[in-house]
Amino acid sequence: MSASSYAVEFYLQPTVTVARQLLGAIIERLLPDGQILRGRIVETEAYGQADPACHGVRVLPDNCTEHRRTARNATMFGPPGRAYVYFTYGNHFMLNVVTQQEGVPEAVLLRALQPLDGLPEMMARRGTTTDPHALMSGPGKLTRALGIDRELDGHLLSRPPLRLLLAPPLPDEQIVATTRIGITRAADLPWRFYERGSEWVSRR
């Protein structure tokens, strides 16, 4: 497996392109005790600067949008190639990859991973010993399995303890594009991507 990380130019492509090309990439988590956990990305969602569902956007009364920077979403405004981690629904952390030039709020949400290394530790963190296919089949599940929280918000993904490792992009015929999950605004945009035939995705 390659230990190379993505160059900053990768994250400056259109965010939808980045979301597609992250399928197959590896997330590597180094724990404080020295254990290494790895998972392969099989599902992503893109969020952009003119997207009403994006954290960095506020919808105005006339249905226009403007950027909205807060303490919670500040990392989404860049620099690119960093982890944007936020807390939601009172008990879940969500891991995103920041894209675009600094000042532009765009990111890719990691929705599901295929576990590769450290399965017993990941199961212990999830409190489950059952079906490994459900271990990281959702954004809140994968952060719990990998021990990711707000302490890693803003972390540069080219260095430990959380790295995004380079992988060849999947060919188009292996990618399914569909609508995003759990949103009400811009719910018709086909900006969710997953690996065709994968048993590890959150929802087909």
N, C-alpha and C positions, 0 to 999 in steps of 0.2 A: 504494500500500500504506500502510495506517495505521501511524503511528509511535507510537501510544499503547500503554502497557503496562496490564496488568490491575491493578485496584484490589485492596487487601488483602482486601476483602469477598469477592472471587471465590474466594480460597483457603480461606475459612472455610465454604464449602458442603461437603456430604458428599464425601469423597474420590472415591468412585465417580462422582459428578456432575462433579467437576473433571476426572477422567480422560476422560470422554466429551466435555466441552466444550473440552478442549485440542486435540481433533482439528481441524485446519485452521489452528491458530495458527502463528506464525512464530518460529523461533529465529534470532537475529541475533548473530553472533560477530565482534567487531572484533579483528583481529590486531595485534600490536605494530608491524608495518610499515605499518599503515593500511588493509590490505585488509579488506573486509567479506564475510563468508560468510553465506548465509541458506539455511534449509531449512524446509519446511512439515511440521508434525507429522501423521503418518498412522497412528500406532500407539502405544498407551499401555497401561500396567498400573497398577492401583490396589493399594496396600498400606495396611492399617489397624491400629489399635491393639489389636484383639482377634484379629488375623490371625496364626496360627502361622508364616506365611511372611515376616512383617514383620521387618526388622532390629531394630526397637525392642522386640521381644517375645521373652520366654523361655518355653518350654513346661515346666511343672513335671511331676513324676512322676505326679500325679493328672490330667494333661491340662488342668489350668487354666493360665492364662497370667498373666504379670506383665510390666511394663515393664522393659527392660534397656538402660540408657544406658551407652555406652562412648565412648572417644575417637574410634573410627571412625564411630559413628552419631550423635554428639551433635547435628549439624546437623539431623537428622530431627525432633528435639524442638522445633524452631522457633527464631525466629519464622517465620511462613508467608511464602510468596512468595520464597523463597531457593533456590539450587541446592544439592542434596545430592549430592556426587560421591564415590564410593567406588571402590576398586580390588578387582578380583576375578579369580579364575582365574589369578593370576600375571602377567597382561599386559593386562587390560582395565579401563578406567575406565567407570563407568556414571553417567549424568546423570538425576537425579530432581528433581521440583518439590515443595517442602515445602508441606503443607497443614495446616489446623486451627490452633487456638490454641496458644500456646506451652506446652510441657510435654506435648503429645499427639503421639506418634510416628506420623505418617502422611505418605505421599508418593505421588507418581505417577512411575513410571519411564517415560522416553521410549524407546520401542523402535525406531522407524523414522521417517525423514524423507524427504521428497521434495526433492531439491536444487533450489534456485532461482537463487542467485547465487554465483559463485566456483567453478564446477565444475572448472576446470583446477587450481586450488590444492587443492581437496578431493581430487581424484584423486591429485595428487602426494603428499599426506599419507598417503593410503591405499596408495600404491605400486602403483596400478593405472591402466590406460588402457582398460580393457575396458568391460563392461556398466555404465552408470551406474545401472541399477535395483538393482544389488547394492552400490552405494557406501555407503549408509547404512541398509541393510535389516537392522539389528540394533543393540542398544544399545552394544556395543563398537565397532562400525564407525562409528557417527555421532560418537562422542566423538573418535575418531582423526581423522576427516575434518575436524572443526571445531577441533581442537587444544585439547580440554578435558581438564584433569587436576585433581588435588587442590588446586591453587592456587586454583581457582574454587569450592571447597567453601565454602558459607556466603555466596556472592555474592548480593546483592539483584538479582533479575531484572528490575528496572525501569530499570537503568542499564548503560552499557557497562562492560566489554567483552563482556558476555553479557546479552542482553535477550530477554524473551519478549513478543512483540508481539500485540496484540489482533486477533482475527478473529471473525466471526459463527460461533456454534456450528453444527455440521452438523445437519440434521434427522434425527430418529430413524431414518427409513427408509434413510439413508445410512451407518448405523453397524452393524457386526457386533460382538456381544458373545460372547465365548467364554472358555475356560479359559486360565490363564496358562502360560507356557513356562519350563521349566528348574527347576521346584520339585517337592518331594515332599509338603510339608505343605499342606493346604488347596488341593490341586490341582484340586478340583472346582468352586471358586468361579468364576463367569463374570465375572471382573474384568479381562479383557484386551479392549481395544476397538480396532477399526481401521476405516478408511474403506472402505466396500463398493466393490469394483471397482478399488481402487488397485493399481497395478503396482509400488509402492514398499515394500510391507509385508514383514516378515521371514518370515511364514508365513501361509498362508490356511487 
